[in-house]
Amino acid sequence: MTDHTTTDRSKTDHTLTAGATTDRNRIDDSVTEDTAGNRTDDGTITDRCLPVSAILAAGFGMGFAGDQLLRASAGPGLNFFLLFVGLAASVWIVAQSGESPLSREASSWIGIGVLCGAALLWRGSDLVRFGTFLAACTAFALPALNAGGAWIKRSGILSLVEAVAGAGLHAAFGSARLINRERLGEVGTRTSRGAVQGVVRTAAGGALLALIPLVIFGALFISADEVFATIVGGFVTIDLQDFASHAAAIAVLSWLVCGYLVGVTSGTRLPGVLRLQSARPSLGIAEVATALALVDLLFLGFVTVQFRYLFGGGAWVEITPDLTYAAYARAGFFQLVAAVALAIPWLLTTHALLENHGLKARAKARWVFGGFAGVHLVLLLVIVASAIQRMLVYQTAYGLTEGRVVVTAALVWLTLVVLWFGATVFSGRRDRFAFGGLVTAYVLVGALQFINPAGLVARHNLDRIAELDGVDVEYLSSLGSDPAPLLVARLGELAEEAQCLVAGRLLSQWGPERPGEWRSFNLSESRAREAVYHELVTLRSMANQGECS
């Protein structure tokens, strides 16, 4: 009896000891896991996990490269493409060094960002290049939201906005996390090598923090006291003003890149957005239906009252006193485009207010929302047709402008978004809407590259010189490098005074007196310079044949 009791007690003690050991091992593993800097409960990565050395090396490397590449005298071109390639390489290096490997989705968006950077080498239009640059920045911002993880395909509009805003905020303030001395000192303190690395990281972080004030205050002190300037000049034999310019540029660029890379490593989720989503209000079906019905009545009233004006075109203009083509086309084109652009967020907002109801109420709400929103979408398509009609009237009377071509392309994109909204939200697949809208936005950016708005405007207006009773050659010559080869080839079709003006503009912009620079290389500008060079004698003769303004 005693032996069995003793044996059972021994087994119990052994089990308790083994369980305690297992629990202790689990605790130790948990502590080790936290010390290694793995993700926290909310999916973010602690500062202790940041690959500080890789981030600082990539950040300062990009700072030095950017200081040299961005000092080009012309617009963006090869320099911006190289910077985007360098940023993509930095993201890959930091991801390999840290605890956050890039997913296939994140790598794809980084690749899209580099492709958009490459598109800056093609067209010379400022509007097209600006849109392409924004597309590249957005593509780099999206993977950072979830620290390189996949999330975009089933995301909402708010998450896309959060990704862009979070990447921007981390670029501005994320480097401050690298200067937390206590965290940096904790990394790898168990070995002498780790201690040395901690000291180096601390020194690099402090230098990064002090670089900008050193430059600013040093420049102020040098300007304020000639004796101090002489002493400093005795130690420093370089141009202090030039040095300050380079140091400031390197510091700012390094700060921004390091901050962005911190965001890529740890994620750029904004807690305020999560609180906003959880605090989203909920309205009843009646309230939402009333709001939709009132807005539908406004749209219906506008379309009904203005129907003849909207679709009457040239005939309506001719019978209306004091109404010109310009007034008709310009009066409401941009307002109608804005109405279409604002209608989708309005419908998304009202739809979101119905999502917190029970299953039966939600099914009923879907039918009610589908009815009123369906009417709204039909009226939106009517307004889209109205805006396009106004565009055609303006084009017939005065020709094209680059801004109207771009806005018209955006209007076509908004039409696709309206149709995609009906296909996804009405079928209960709202989570697919944002991704589709994002993809079509990138298709729009690519389409503008192929359309070549500035070249299209020049070709269309030159083809209709007789119908338009002349063209605004001063406007055409201000469109940049894209229409330059066409203007050179068809310069003889213009009046003598117009030839003088355009030839002078082409020579001043793309003549041998303004050679290209490798950092700003752009294919469109290269073609413009080549076209001017081949007709250099003719252009100089036309530019000197008389006075022109």
C-alpha positions, 0 to 999 in steps of 0.5 A: 500500500505504501509502495503504491502510494509512494510510486503514485506520488513519484509519478505525480511529482515527475508529472508536475516537474515535467509540466513545470519544466514545459511551462518554463520552456514555453515562457523562456521561448516566449521571452526569447521570441519577444526579445528577438522582436517578432510580431506583437498581437496587433501584427506589428513588429517591435523596434527591437526587431528592426534590422537597424544596420541594413536600414541605415546602410540603405538609407544613407546610400540612397541619400548620397545617390539621391543628392547626386541624381536629383541635381539635374537641371531638367525634369525627372527622367533617368534619375528618378528611375534609378532612385526607384530601382535603388529604393526597390533594392533597399526594400529587398535588402532590408526585408531579407535582413529582418523578420518580415520577408516580402510576399509575392503580392508585395514584390509585385507592387514593388515591381509595378512601382519600378515599372512606373519609374521606367515610364518616366523615361518615355513621355515629356508631358508634365501632367502624364509624368506627375500622374506616373510619379504618383502611381509609382509612389503609391505602388511602393506605399501599398506593401508597407501597410502589412510589413510586406504581407498580402492584403490588397485583394480583399481590402477596402478604400479606407485601407488603401488610403491608410496605406498611402497616409501611413507610408507618408507619415513613416517617411516623415517620422519613422527614422525617429524610431532608429534613434531610441538609444535604449532599444538600440543598446539592447540589441545583441548585448550578450557578446562583445560583437553585439556590443560593438554593433550597438555602439555603432548603431547608436553613433549612426542614429545620433549622427543622423539626428544631429546632421541637419541642425549641425548644417543649419546652425553651422551655416548661421554661425559662419555667416554671423562671425567672420573670425569663426568662418575663418577658423572653420575655413582653415580646417575645411578647405571645401566650399562651405556653402556647397558642402552645406547644400550637399549635406542637407540634401543627403540628410533629408533624403536619408531621413525619408528613406530610413523612415520608409524602410522602418515602415516596410519592416514594421508595418504602417498601420495607423491605430486611429483608422482601426478605431474609426472603423470600430466606431462606425455608426449604423443607420436603419434602412429607412434613414439610408433609403430616405437619403438615397431617394432625396439624392436620386430626386436631385439627380433626376431633376437635373437630368430632366430639366437640363435634358435638352441642354445636355444633349442638344449639342450644336443645335441647342447652342444655335437657338439660345441667345447669348450662348456660345460654344465656349460657354456651353462646353466649359460651363459644366464639364468639370462640374459634371466630372466632379459629380461623378467622382464624388458619387461613388464615395457617397454610395460606398458610405451609405452602403457601409452604414447598413452592414451592422444589421442582422442577417434578415435586415441585411438581406432586406437592406441589400434589396432596398439599397440596390434599388435606389443605388441602381437608379443613382448609377443609371443617372450617373451614366447619363451625366457621363454621357452629358459630359462627353457631349460637352467635350465633343462640342468644345472640341468641334469649336475650338480643338483640343487641350491637354487638360481636357484629354486627360480629364476625359480619360479620367471620366472614362475610368470613372465610368468603368468604376461605376460599372464595377461598383454595380458588379461587385457591391450589388452582388455582395462582393464589396471587398473586391471593389477597391482592388478593381478600382485600383487596378483600373487606375493603373490601367488609366496611367498606362493608357495615358502613356500610350495616348500621348495627350500632348502629341494627340492635341497637336496632331488634332489641332493641326489637322483642323487648321482650316476648320478652326480658322487657325490654331493657338500656336503659342499653346502648342509650343508650350506642350513640351517635348512630346509634340515637338517632332510633329511641330518641326515636320509640319511647321510649313503649314502655319502662317509666317508669323506663327512659324517665327514664333514656333521656330523660336520656341523650339530652338530655345527649348530643344536647340543646341544651346540647351544640351541634354543631361544624362541624369534627366535623360528622357526619350521624348526630349531626346527625340525633340532635340534630334528633330530640331537638330536635323532641321536646325538651319530651317528653324533658324531661318524661320525664327529670324524672318521677322519679329514675333511675340 
